């Protein structure tokens, strides 16, 4: 499960909405609550109900109470009941002043629940009305829960499989899609029914998925298949494995919650805990993120030296980091790094203060009026951002002090040391597309990993551009199949208002002369400007290139482009078979089968191919020390294997001399072994630095495959 990370100050309001800080009153419209009397046996209206087990677990955990006659599983959920369910799950106790709501009687059974839900910022009224007895639609209830735990916004694609996806309201789309994506809702009969009224049983199912176990007091020492809710202060979870999330509920208040030697495979969601600490000790491991969303107080997050590095922390409310080592902190509220190390802090909300004696390697400022009080920090400020103050000194927009940064109390490095400033350049990742259409554009790399970081240091006469991507897949980047590779690119921004595209020239590395780009317009244009795009094959051993672009006679820019931060997908896969018909290759050849095998040649040291009919191996070949810049494939025929093997003759010039191959030839008895409808098993074994990977597939011989004339080996193409 992933949680929302906002990467621009313009999204701050959306982050607030997504984390349960506000629910529009007109988003929750109808009924009558029945939660008032405990029920200790299975009531008639629940026994045999499809949600019986869930309803009974909810009752056992104090979430569901009943009306003395039953749990009313099919009853329509009201706003008051929604408030009761949510506040009981999170064990909320802090109350907001709701005296302005004229329709909430102080002696109503739900008065405290509504006051607590308002304080949790998951329920709001309008025009002095709360409408506690109005029913709640499915999308309204789903949105309330999604925002309470800060789920990352979903998209239309996440709900595309449902026939009524178009009925989901725009305001609820991100939340409903997020709940589907994370498995909280599944729909029924292929429908989400977003505008139907949510029933008590349906909402109980959502809450059951959110918390499979509750830690209410003392020490909790059980593994949990699902998510765990810590309900009260001074609870220790010890030596447990939690396959889902750990939620530190509002009921922890300002007390302690301790994870002692715990493995959390999901995320930690912090809604409770105060300055007395949420503690991660004795080797606690967090597989996902930590999301801080405590509406009542600042939270101290403490980690001892034995606990693991946290990949990402989302600070939606103020947090103090004590001993925590974190990769990225998304600061949408004040963050104090008392001790420990943060590699990167990203500030997206105006007015945030970053402070502390701990180590912050870098702060990226995307919002106005941000204050940073931390010695030795590197700061990058986005274009157009104003009011950034670093250690008492205001920094000009678009410029950032590079390490070491001196003003406002840092140790003086000497009068003769130059202060280096960094100007951000609005370069973009060049759009990627597999022109063979074998891979969807958004599947070419790990989601969210493709980016470009570009800037100019004031002490350098060139620009820098760093390209990053994870899990980049082998794909075609042009009209010809020979343009296969692990392609990434950068879009270099043109000068503002630039229109002279026909005169653009460029050169790579130390080339003596410029080459005309022969352009009539920009390669790519978006709302921020126009771009010249260029692409690089990340499998090349030279992954740092110099590129110079001459915009016109007066303006020339040089970039050092570094794509060493790209990691490529080393999966081995068979490509689609293609039977070549007689004469189609220009040599009048009979049909033969072409098996294309692409693999990560940066780590592959050898590839072996074996073809069997039943238990009989009829073809075997191996390629070793393959050149990293060449594609690899084997050709084989169904008629005369020995003649095909004759192609592996370096003297005939069929194989590049850089290829060192070993061939084990079949006996003459293997000739003409195959006939139509025979099935062959094809196995590929790739030896890499990480070990050996083997994959297999099968192919059924066709009549066309075996009816061609005898092959002429001298007319064959190279086989590697």
N, C-alpha and C positions, 0 to 999 in steps of 0.2 A: 504494500500500500504506500502511495506517495502522497505527500501533503503539499499544499500550495506554496510556491516560492515566487514572490512577485519581483520582477526584474526591472521595473521602471517606476518612477515616482507617480506617474499618471495612473497606476493601478492600485494605489494605496486604498482608495475607497472600496474597490472590489475586494481587496483582501479583508477589509473590515467586515463587509457583508458575508464573505465566505466563512469567516471564523465565528459566526454567531453573535456579532456585535449589534445586530439590528435585524428585526423582522418586521416588515411593513404590516401595519394592522390590516389592510385590505387584502393581505395574502392569506389570512387565516379566517375564512368565514365560518356550522352548525350543531345541539342536543342537550342532553341532561346527564350529569355525572352520577355514577353509581358507586364510587369508591368511598365506603364509609365504615364497613364492619368486617372484621377478620373472618376468614372462612377456613376451617381446619380439616374438612373432608372434601371429596370430589363432588361438586354440585351436579345436579341432573343436567344443567345446560352445558356443562363442560365434559362430562363423561362421554367418551366416544367421539368427541369433536375432533376435526382434523388437526387442531392446534392444542389438543389436550396437554401433551407433554410440556409444551412451551408455556402454557398458561399456569400449569402447576409449578414449574420452575420459577416463574415470575412471582407467584404467590409465596413460595418458599423463601425467596430473596427479598421479600418486602416491597416488591415493585407493584404488585397487584393485590388489592384488598378485597373488593367485592361489596355487595349490598346486603348481606345476610341471607340471600336466597340463591346467589350464584355469581359467576364472574362475567356473565353477559358477553361471551366472546364475539358474538355477531352484532353487538351493539355498535352504533355509530359513535366514533370518537369525537368528543367535544374539545373546545379550546381549554377548558378547565381540566379535563382528563389528560390532555396532552401535557399541560403544565405539571400535573401530579406525576405522571409517568417519568418525565424527564428529570424532575427534581429528586425523585426517589432513586433513579438509576445513578445519578451523580452525587447523591446524598447531600444536596445543597441545603444550607441553613441560613445563609445571609439573606436578608430581606430588603427590598427596595420600598420606598414610600409610595403606596398606590392609593393614597387618600383622594387623589384627583379623579379616580375612576368611580363614577356614580353608580355603576351597575355591579360593583363587587361589595357585597355586604361584609362588614367586619366579622360577623359570626357565621358566614358561609363556610361549608366544609372545605372549600377550595381556596379561601382567602390567603392562607399562608403559602400554598403552592403557587398561586399567581404572583405573590410578592417575591418569592424566591426565583421564579422563572424570569421575571422582569429584571431582577438583579443579575441573573446569569446572562442577560442580554440575548435571550432566545425568543422572547415574547414581548410584544408592544401593543399598545392600544392607540386609539385616535379619537379626537373630539370628546375627551373625557369618558370614553367607553371602552371596555375590555371585551364585551360580548362573550362571556365565559361559556354560555350554553350553545353557541353556534357550532355547527359541525365543521370538521376539518377534512379537506380533500386529501387524497393520497399524496399529490405532489407537494402540498403545503406541509404535511407532517414529515415527509421525506427531507424537504429542504431544511426544516428546523434541526433535524438530527445531523445532517451533513455539515451544517455550519457550526454546530456545537463541537465537533471534533476536527474542524478545519480540513476537510477532505479537499484534495486538489481538484480543481474544476474539471469536469468531463466535457465531452464534445458530442455533437450530433452523431458522429460515427459510433460512439459507444452504445447508442440506443437504436441504431439503424435497423436492427433485426426485428424490432417490435412493429407490428402493423399500425399502431396508433401513435407512433413516435411524434408525428406532426402535431398532436394535440397537447404536447407538453408546452407550457407557457414559456416565453422567452426568459422571464425572470427566474424560472425554476430549472431551466435546461441544464446549466452547469452542475447543479446539485443533484438532480435526478440522474444525470449521466454518470456522475461520480459514484453514486450509490450502486448503480448497476455495475460499473467497472470494478468496484471493490467487493462485489458479491453480497451486498446487504439486501438487495431486492432482485427478484427473478421474473416477476410478472406471472401471468396466468394465461394459458391458451394463446401465447404469443402477443399478449397485450400488457401494457403498463397501467391502463385505466387511470390516467393522471387526475381526471376531474371527478372520479367516483369518490364517495366518502370513505375515508379510512376507517376500518373496523378496529375494535380493541384487540382482537386476535392478530390482525395483520401487523399492527404496530408492536405488539408483544414479540412477534417473530423478529422484527428488526432489532429490537433491544436485546433479544436472546443472542443474535449473531454478534452484537457489539460487545457482550460480556458473557462468556461461558462460565466464568467463576468470579467470586467476590472475595477479597481479603478484607475482613472487617475489623480484626483485632489481633494483637500478639504477633506470632510468627507463622507465616504461610510457607509450607514446604512441599508443595505438590506441583507436578508438571501440569500444564494447561494446553489442551488441544483447542486453540482458539485464543480469545483475548481475555485479559484479567483486569478487573476493576478494583482499585484500592479505595475503600470507602471512607476510612477514618484515619486520624492522625496516629503516629507512633506505631505503624504497622511495618514489619520487616518481611520481605519476600526473600527466601533463602534457598540457594542451590536448586533453583527451579528452571525448567525450560518452558518458555511461553511461545507457542508457534505463531500467535497473532500479535496484538498490541498490548501494551500495559497502559491503562488509563489511570492517572492519579486524580481522583474525583474531587469535586468541590468540597466534600465533607472532610478532607484532610485539613482544611482551613489553613492556619499558619503553622501547623505542626510538621513533624518529620514524616518522610516516607523513604524507606531504605531498600535498595535492591542489592543483596549480598550474594555474590557469586552466581548471578542470574544470567541466562542467555535469553534475550528478547529478539526473536526473529523478525518481528515487525517493528513498530515505532513506539515511542513513549510520548503520550499526550498528557501534558501537565496543566490541569485545571485547578489543582489545589497545591498547598505547600507554600511556605513563606520564607522569611530570611533565615529560619532555622534549618532549612535545607531539604532538598530532594537529593538523596545520597546514592551514588553508584560506587560500590566498593568490592574488593576481593575478586577482581577479574570479571566484573560484569561486562557483558558484550551486548551492544545494540546493533542489530542488523540493519535497521532503517534510520529514520530521523528522530529528533526530539522536537516536539512542537509545544511551545510555551504559550498558554492562553488562559492565564489566571486573571479574572476580572476584578479580584478583590485586593490583591497585594503583589508586590514584587516577589520573585522567587529566587532563592539561592540554589543553584545547581552545583553540587559538589561531586568530584571524582577523585579517588585515591590513585596512587601511582601504578596500581595493578590493573586498573580498568582500561578498557580499550579506547582508541580514538573514536570520537563521534563524527560521522561523515558530514552531517548537516544539522544545524539547530535553527528553527524558525522562531524568532522572538517576536511574537505578536503583542505581548505585554512585557513590562520591564523584567529583566533577569540579571542576576549576578552570577558569573561563571567563576568557580573557585576550584582550581586544580584540573579543570576540564581542558583536554586537548581536542580541538575541533577543526575540521577541514574548512567548512563554510558556515558562517552565521548570517542569516537574513535578518537584518535589524529593522523591524517596523515599530520598535519602541526602544527606550533607553537600554543600553547594555553596558555593564561594568565587568571588565575582565580583571578580577582581583588577582588571580594567578592562573598558570597554565598558558597554553598557546593557541591562538586562532590564526589559521593561515590566511583566510580572506573574510572580511566583513563587508556585506553589501547593504547599504542604507537606502531604503526606498520611501521613507516617510519624512515629511518636513519636520524640522525641529528636534530630531533625535539627538541624544547626547551619547557619545562613546567615550568611555573612560576606563581607568584602572591601571595597576602596576604590572599586570601580566603582559605577555608578548602578543602583539597584534602585528602580523607581518604586512598586511595590506588592507586598506579600507577603500572601497569603491563607493563614491557618493553619487547617488541618482536623485537627490532631493535637496530642497533649499534649506538654508539656515541650520545646517548640521554642525554640531560642535564636537571636536575630537581632542581629547586630552590624554595622550599616550606617547611616551618618548620613543623615538626611533622608528615610528610608523611610516610606511609608504602610503601615499594617498593618491587616488585617481579620481578626478572630478569630471563628470559627464558635461558635454557641451550644453551651455545655456543654464547651468546650475549656478546659483548665487548664494552668498552668505555663509560659505564654509569657513569655519574658524578652526585652525589646527594649533594647539598649544599657545593660544592667545593671539595668533596672527591670522588675519583674514587672507585667504588665497584667492587669486583672480580666477574667474570662470574659465574653464577649458585648460587650465594649467595645474599641474600637481607636483608637489615637492617629491623628488626621488630620494631614496635613502643615501646617506643619513640626512634627516631633516633637522635643522638647527633651531629655528625661531621658538620663542616662548618657553625657554627653560631647558632645552636640551644641552648636553655638554658641547661647548664650543670647540669645533675641530680645528680652528685656526683661521686667521683673517684671510689667508690666501686660498682657502678652499672654495671652489666654485659651487654655487647652489644650482643643481640641475633641475630643470622643470620639464615636465612631460605634457605634450599636447596630444589629446586624443584625436584620432583620425577615424572618420565614419565609414571605414571599409566594411564590407559585408561578406558572408560566405557566398560564393558563386553558386547559383542554383544547380543542383545535380539532377540528371535524368538518364535512366538506362534506355538508350535508343533502341535496344532490342525488345524493350517492353517486357522483359522477363521478371523484373523486380519493380515493385511500386516505388515511387520517388521517396516516400516517407519511410520506406523499409531499407533504404540503402545504408543506413547507419543507425546506431542506437539513438532512440528518441532524445532530442534535446542536446545531443553531444556535439553537433556540428556548429562551430562558431569561429569567429575571427577576432583577434585582439590586435589592433593597429594603433601606433602612436609614433611621435617624433620626440627624441630627447634633445634638449636645447644645446647639448655639447656635441651633437653629431650632425653631419650634413646629409644624412639619408633617413628614410622612414623605415620602420620595422612593422612587419605583419606576421603574426603567428596564427597558423591554421590548426584547429583541433577537430578531431572526430573520433568516435569510438565504434568498434565493430564494423568498419567500412567494408562493404561487400564488393566483390569482383563484378564489374559491369562494363557495358559498352558506352563509350562517350563520343560517338560519331556515327557516320553512315556505314562505315566498313567494320566487319567483324574483327579486323586487325587492330581496331582501336579499343580492345578490351584492356582493362586495368583497374587499379584501385584509385579512382580519380577524386580529387578534391580541388577546390578553386577559391579564388579571392576576387571580389569585385572592388576595383580601385575607383574611388569617387572622383568624378571630373570636377574641375573648378566650377564654382557657382555660375550658372548662366551659360556654361560652355556649349557651343553649337558647331564648332569647326571640326567635326569628326572626320571629314575627308582628309585632313592633313595630319592625323595622328600617326606617329612612328614609334617604334620600340626596338629594344635589343635585350638579349640575355647575357648575363655574366660579362666576360671580357671581349665580347664581339666588337670588331672594329667599326662596323657600320650599322646604322639603323635600318630597319625594315618597315616599309609602309604597311599600315594596318588595313588599308583599303576598306574603310568603313564609311557608311552613309548615315549612320545613326548610332546611338549608344547600344551596347550589347544588352543592357538591362536597365530598366528604370523603375523606381518605386516612389513613394510619397516623399522620400528624403533626398532624392537626386538621381543622377545618371551615372552609370558605371562602365568601365572597361573591365571585362572579365578574362581571366586566364586560369588554366587548369594544369595540375601536376599529377603524375602517377606516383602514389605514395609507396609503391613497391620498389622504386628506384633507390639505390644506395646513397645517392646524393640528394639529401632532403633539405638542403639550404641553397637557395638560388638568388642571384642578384638580378633585378629586373629594372630597366630604365625606360620610362615613357616620356616621349617628347610631345607635349600637348600642342605647342606651337613654337615659333622661333624664340619667344620670350620665356617660356616656362617648361622646364624639364625636371622630372622627379625620379629619384632612385629609391627602390624598395629592396630591403633584404627580407626575403620571404622564407619562413621556416615552417615546414610541415612535418617536423620530427615528432610532433605531439599527436600524430594520427596513428591509431592502432587499427589493424586490419583483421577482418574475420578470416580465421585460418581453417574454417570448415572446408572439407573436401567434398565435392559433389560430382555426380555424373551429369553431363549436359545431355540435351535431347539428341537421340540418334537421328542421323540423316542418311538415307540410302540415295546414292548418286546414280542417276539413270544413265544408260549408255550414251556416250557422246557429249554429255552436258559439261564436261570439263575441258572440252576442246581437243581431246586426244582420242576420241572414239572408244573410250574404255567401257567395259561392261560394268554393271552395278557393283558397288562394294559398300561396306558399312564404315562410317566414320564415327568413332567414339571420342568425344572431346572431354578432356579431363583437366579441370582447372584447380589449382591448389596454391597455398601460400608458399611461394618459392623463396621467401626470405628465410624460412626455417626448414623447408623440405630438403633432404639430402638424397633421397632416392624414391622412385615410384616403380612399382611392379604391377604388371597386368597379367591376369590368368583367365583363360576362357575354357570352360568345361562343358561337355555334354554328358550328363549324368556324373559318373565318377571319373570319366576319362578326360584328362587335360589335353586339349588339342591346339592350344596356342599359349605361349608364355613369352613375355618380354620385360625388360627392365631398363630404366633410364637413370643414370646417376650423374651427379654434379651438373644438373641442368642450369643453363644460363638464366639468371634471375629476371631478365627482361624479355624472355621468349615464352610464348604459350606452349603448352605441351599437349600432344594428342597422339593416339595410335590409330593406324588404319589397318583393317584386316578384312579378308575376303572369306566367302563361304565355300569356294571351289578348290583352291589350291594353296594350302598354307605355306608350303615350302617356297613357292614363288614369291609370296608376300615377304617371307623372311629374307629373301635375297635382297630386299631393299635396304637391309641394315648393313650396307657395305659403304664404309666411309670413302673408300677409293673411288666409288662411283659418284661421289659428291652429293649423295642423297641426304646425308646427315651433316649438320653444322659441325665443324671440327671441335667446337667447344663442348660437344656432347660426348660423354664417355658411357658407352652402353654395353650391357652383356645380354646375349641372346641364347636361349636354349631352344634348339630347333626340334620340331616334331619329326617323327619318322614318316617315311613315304606312305605308310599305311594310313596316315591321318588324312590323306587327300580324299576329297569328295565324301567326307563323313556326313555332311549335313544335307538334309532335304527339307522341303517345305513342312511347316508346322513343328519342326524340332525346336526344343527350348534349350537355350544355352545360358549358363550362369557366368556372369562377368564379375570378377573380383579385383578391386584396386587396393593395393597396400601402399601407404605413404609413410616413410620413416622421417621423423622430424626430431629436432632437439628435445622436444617434450615427450617423445615416445613414438609408438607405432599406431597408426589409425587404419582400420580396414573397413571398407564398405563394399556392398555387393548389389547387383541388380540382375534382372533376367530379360531376355529378348527372344521373341518367337520368330523363327526364320520364315520368310514369305516365299511364295512361288517365284516372284520376280528376282529375289536374291539368288536363286540357284539355277536359273535358266539361261544365264548369260554365257557368252563364249569364253574360251579359256583366257585367262589373264595374260597379258604381255608385261612381264616385270619391268622391262626397260622403259615402258610408258608410264610407270607409276610415279606419283608425286612423293616428296619426302614424307617419311612416316613419323617424324618426331618434331 
